[in-house]
Amino acid sequence: MRLTEHERQAIREVVRDLTDGRGRALLFGSRLDDVSAGGDIDLYVECVETVEHPARLAASIGASLEVHLGEQRIDVLIGAPNLRRLPVHEVARRQGVAL
């Protein structure tokens, strides 16, 4: 996994704060490959309760992480019981590593 402990901690804190402790973050995609270089941070945030405004939540998480981690590309997918699951959600859940 190509994230520093500072980055992992920031992600955990931001997700906890913005989901009121009801979400967990999984890292998936290219940052899981220790031999690759570069790549964006792909996060799947799985919420146990209904999310009324998933796009707003994803944008808020991404913006807050940019403040904590500096300007870099961060993609955030939201999963919740009320949201439709797409194939990318299944890939994120299957490949993702909990932070």
C-alpha positions in Angstrom: 0.0 0.0 0.0 1.4 3.3 -1.1 0.0 5.6 1.6 2.0 7.0 4.5 0.7 6.5 8.1 -0.1 10.3 8.1 -2.3 9.8 4.9 -4.0 6.8 6.4 -4.7 8.5 9.6 -6.1 11.6 7.8 -8.4 9.5 5.7 -9.7 7.6 8.8 -10.3 10.9 10.7 -12.0 12.7 7.8 -14.3 9.7 7.0 -15.1 9.3 10.7 -15.9 13.0 11.1 -18.0 13.4 7.9 -20.0 10.2 8.4 -20.5 10.7 12.1 -18.5 7.6 12.8 -20.8 5.4 10.7 -18.6 4.9 7.7 -15.4 3.1 6.9 -12.8 3.8 4.2 -11.3 1.2 1.9 -8.4 1.9 -0.4 -8.5 0.3 -3.8 -6.9 0.7 -7.2 -3.3 1.5 -8.1 -2.2 2.7 -4.6 -2.5 -0.9 -3.4 0.4 -1.9 -5.8 3.7 -1.3 -3.9 5.8 -1.5 -7.1 3.8 1.1 -9.2 4.4 4.8 -9.0 2.0 7.7 -9.0 -1.7 7.2 -9.3 -4.7 8.8 -7.6 -6.1 7.8 -4.2 -9.2 5.7 -4.8 -11.4 5.4 -1.8 -14.6 3.5 -1.2 -16.5 4.8 1.8 -19.0 2.3 3.0 -21.8 3.7 5.2 -24.0 1.5 7.3 -26.9 4.0 7.2 -28.8 5.8 4.4 -26.9 8.7 2.8 -29.3 11.4 1.6 -26.7 13.3 -0.5 -24.0 11.0 -1.6 -22.4 13.4 -4.1 -22.1 16.1 -1.5 -20.6 13.6 1.0 -18.1 12.4 -1.6 -17.1 16.0 -2.5 -16.8 16.9 1.1 -14.5 14.0 1.8 -12.4 14.8 -1.2 -12.1 18.5 -0.4 -11.3 17.8 3.3 -8.6 15.3 2.3 -7.0 17.8 -0.1 -6.7 20.3 2.8 -5.1 17.6 5.0 -2.9 15.9 2.3 -2.2 18.6 -0.2 -3.4 18.9 -3.7 -3.6 15.5 -5.3 -6.3 13.5 -7.1 -8.6 11.7 -4.8 -11.6 9.7 -6.1 -14.3 8.9 -3.6 -17.1 6.3 -4.1 -19.9 6.1 -1.6 -21.8 2.9 -0.7 -24.9 2.8 1.5 -28.0 0.7 1.8 -30.1 3.2 -0.1 -27.7 3.6 -3.1 -27.6 1.5 -6.2 -24.5 -0.7 -6.5 -22.6 -0.5 -9.7 -19.8 -2.9 -10.8 -17.2 -0.4 -9.7 -18.6 -0.6 -6.1 -18.2 -4.4 -6.2 -14.6 -4.1 -7.4 -13.9 -1.6 -4.7 -15.4 -3.8 -2.0 -13.6 -7.0 -3.3 -10.2 -5.4 -3.8 -10.3 -2.7 -1.1 -8.2 -2.7 2.0 -9.7 -1.1 5.1 -7.9 1.9 6.4 
